[in-house]
Structures are given as structure tokens and as C-alpha cells.
Amino acid sequence: MGDYQIPGDLEYTREDEWAQRQGSRLRCGITDYAQQQLGDIVFVELPAVGAQLELGKPFGVIESVKAVSDLFAPASGRVVEVNARLAERPETVNEDCYGEGWMLVLELDPDAASPPLLDAAAYAKHVADRSH
């Protein structure tokens, strides 16, 4: 397995995104594995504040010199914050995907089921299973 950072205090999706619970909110971004697979990120398209996201549905696009990939909602809810700095400095995702390279904050839909997120160990196994 490659050398990927997978912080133990975050949760993960099978689409290589991370989520950090903050009460009824989730701060989200893409994982170290995802940004390394993509290579140099040149563009990030995020939804507007107020947009409703649906679990597992695309909400934006991330583009690198190698590929264009959809971003998938880790949970259902309303976008309450987006990282506007990524419009001017998309490479921040490569530099600090779990910090300054975060993408958005979701206010979780109170009626939706809890999102099916993986813990760090399960996500590490998911990455390892695909790396063989």
C-alpha cells in the first residue's frame, strides 16, 4: 500500500472523501489517497451555499492535469459553507487536503438516516483492497 495519511479522528466514504462531524454539521473534503491519485489539482467546482445535497449524488467537480472527477455528497443536507479559496488556489487540496484544502460544510438533514461513513481502519482496508 502507498503512503497515505488517514487521520483516525475523521470518517470516510467509499468515494475517497473525508468527513469531520461538528455537531449537526459535517466538514468535508477529499482524502490524501484521492489527491495523490488525481495528481496536480487545477480546478475545483463547488456548489453554492444553500444548495441541498443528497447522499451519494454528485455535488461538484475536481479537475487535475490527469483527470476530471465528480465529488459525491457524503451525507444529505444543506451547504452552509464552501471553501472559496479553492477557486483561486485549487492546489491547496494537494498541499493540505485535511486542513486548508477542505471543501464544504454541510448542515445534516435531520430527517435523513445517519450517513454510512467508514472509520479510519475500514477506509485504510478499502484503499488497500484497491491497491493490489
BAFI-26003 format. One record per residue (C-alpha): residue number from 1; residue in one letter; x, y, z. Coordinates in steps of 0.001 Angstrom, whole numbers. Layout:
% BAFI-26003
NODE resi resn    east   north      up
NODE  NUM    A       X       Y       Z
...
***
This chain:
% BAFI-26003
NODE resi resn    east   north      up
NODE    1    M       0       0       0
NODE    2    G    1186    3513    -756
NODE    3    D    1976    6012    1922
NODE    4    Y   -1372    7696    2545
NODE    5    Q   -2403    9783    5524
NODE    6    I   -5664    8521    7026
NODE    7    P   -6325   10505   10228
NODE    8    G   -8062    8454   12919
NODE    9    D  -10360   11307   14002
NODE   10    L  -12157   11544   10645
NODE   11    E  -14718    9395    8851
NODE   12    Y  -14577    8388    5211
NODE   13    T  -16672    7474    2185
NODE   14    R  -16008    4741    -371
NODE   15    E  -15646    7592   -2900
NODE   16    D  -12466    8792   -1131
NODE   17    E  -13875   11742     733
NODE   18    W  -13419   12552    4402
NODE   19    A  -15939   13982    6825
NODE   20    Q  -15447   15558   10235
NODE   21    R  -18508   15743   12464
NODE   22    Q  -19107   19106   14129
NODE   23    G  -22379   18665   15975
NODE   24    S  -25111   18586   13319
NODE   25    R  -22603   19549   10629
NODE   26    L  -20009   17740    8523
NODE   27    R  -16856   19401    7204
NODE   28    C  -15812   17523    4046
NODE   29    G  -13023   17182    1545
NODE   30    I  -11156   14557    -455
NODE   31    T   -8674   12151    1089
NODE   32    D   -4915   12021     727
NODE   33    Y   -5350    8859   -1362
NODE   34    A   -7715   10698   -3739
NODE   35    Q   -5495   13741   -4174
NODE   36    Q   -2430   11546   -4818
NODE   37    Q   -4358    9507   -7408
NODE   38    L   -5556   12682   -9135
NODE   39    G   -2171   14394   -9239
NODE   40    D   -1855   18174   -9554
NODE   41    I   -5300   19684   -8994
NODE   42    V   -6037   22627  -11272
NODE   43    F   -9750   23305  -10704
NODE   44    V  -12415   22688   -8056
NODE   45    E  -16105   23395   -8655
NODE   46    L  -18234   23506   -5517
NODE   47    P  -21969   24102   -5008
NODE   48    A  -23385   27403   -3784
NODE   49    V  -24118   27990    -114
NODE   50    G  -27726   26942     450
NODE   51    A  -27622   24082   -2072
NODE   52    Q  -29298   20839    -990
NODE   53    L  -27099   17768   -1367
NODE   54    E  -28307   14199   -1481
NODE   55    L  -26244   11327    -105
NODE   56    G  -24143    9701   -2814
NODE   57    K  -25131   12167   -5545
NODE   58    P  -22537   14352   -7330
NODE   59    F  -22224   17881   -5924
NODE   60    G  -19195   19240   -7720
NODE   61    V  -16161   18519   -9852
NODE   62    I  -12442   18301   -9206
NODE   63    E  -10044   18513  -12121
NODE   64    S   -6381   17598  -12243
NODE   65    V   -3819   17521  -15023
NODE   66    K   -4690   13795  -15364
NODE   67    A   -8450   13523  -14875
NODE   68    V  -11805   15117  -14118
NODE   69    S  -13743   13530  -11252
NODE   70    D  -17131   14086   -9692
NODE   71    L  -17372   14863   -5988
NODE   72    F  -20076   12894   -4175
NODE   73    A  -22096   14012   -1169
NODE   74    P  -21022   12115    1973
NODE   75    A  -24442   12838    3511
NODE   76    S  -27751   14547    2774
NODE   77    G  -28031   18135    3894
NODE   78    R  -27691   21831    3102
NODE   79    V  -24400   23504    2203
NODE   80    V  -23691   26154    4858
NODE   81    E  -20093   26984    3948
NODE   82    V  -17766   26463     985
NODE   83    N  -14016   26958     794
NODE   84    A  -13961   29850   -1690
NODE   85    R  -10140   29938   -1616
NODE   86    L  -10082   26768   -3725
NODE   87    A  -11359   28752   -6722
NODE   88    E   -8097   30712   -6782
NODE   89    R   -5793   28093   -5246
NODE   90    P   -7079   24604   -6137
NODE   91    E   -3587   23215   -5442
NODE   92    T   -4341   23736   -1724
NODE   93    V   -6123   20366   -1920
NODE   94    N   -2798   18720   -2849
NODE   95    E    -890   20644    -187
NODE   96    D   -3236   20132    2774
NODE   97    C   -6294   18014    1911
NODE   98    Y   -7376   17559    5559
NODE   99    G   -6771   21184    6590
NODE  100    E   -6761   24267    4363
NODE  101    G   -7933   22133    1432
NODE  102    W  -11362   21333    2946
NODE  103    M  -14245   21798     510
NODE  104    L  -17548   22405    2249
NODE  105    V  -19583   22237    5429
NODE  106    L  -22968   20501    5369
NODE  107    E  -25814   21016    7820
NODE  108    L  -27098   17454    8074
NODE  109    D  -30700   16798    7124
NODE  110    P  -32318   15947   10495
NODE  111    D  -34749   13533    8815
NODE  112    A  -32106   11620    6868
NODE  113    A  -30520    8433    8140
NODE  114    S  -27041    8729    9567
NODE  115    P  -24553    8691    6664
NODE  116    P  -22813    5335    6041
NODE  117    L  -19281    6519    6792
NODE  118    L  -16225    4340    7376
NODE  119    D  -13822    4700   10271
NODE  120    A  -10098    5111    9543
NODE  121    A   -9329    1375    9800
NODE  122    A  -12161     406    7430
NODE  123    Y  -11145    3112    4971
NODE  124    A   -7483    2024    5099
NODE  125    K   -8628   -1512    4223
NODE  126    H  -10812    -135    1403
NODE  127    V   -7774    1695     -46
NODE  128    A   -5507   -1353     386
NODE  129    D   -8045   -3637   -1328
NODE  130    R   -7980   -1421   -4438
NODE  131    S   -4193   -1028   -4461
NODE  132    H   -3446   -4686   -5206
***
